[in-house]
Amino acid sequence: MTQNDFDVFYRSRLNDSARPQDIPWDIAGPQRGLVAIQDEGGIRSPVLEIGCGLGDNAIHLARHGHRVVAVDVSPTAVEEASLRAREAGVSVDFRVEDATRIDASVGDFATVVDIAHFHCLDDSERSLYLEALHGVSHPGTRLVLLGLSDRAPESAPGLRRLSEHELRTSLSAAGWWVRSMRASVLDAPSSAGGDPAWLVEAERL
């Protein structure tokens, strides 16, 4: 979906009658893959979350004491995420940004978190995105990425299932060393056990 598509989608569903299943990725909490990395000590501040959506992953990190900037292409999603953060009593700097053209002035981060964003991009967008990450990171910056695995069922239009080879090749070509890649799940309201996913930890060279 384009920037406008995402915003129209959110605006059509974020109302008083909306239910979690109306937004296929809204689990009203953090993804368990991110929780695992946090619990293992794999997150360092300051943190940038790319494609933060409704903000629950960023809120989880802020609850654990991290300084978090979180960006999304949809102004409506950012507005809802800011509301959820206020209700949770935590501080997160939410901003509207296109990840493929993110402004370097957003900051320089020790950790970049990408939860269910990378698999939304086509080849040209991925190249632009990975290039843009260099403007907000430095050698040693960690990248935590959770995306749909090629073992998952056929995904919705616009979502590309990711193979281990594809991820390693894309990240390596963009100057990221893949420290670990493990099978994980992407939680969704419609899937009690979650969809197969890859959980990647990488480091910028």
Disulfide bonds with the S-S distance in Angstrom:
none
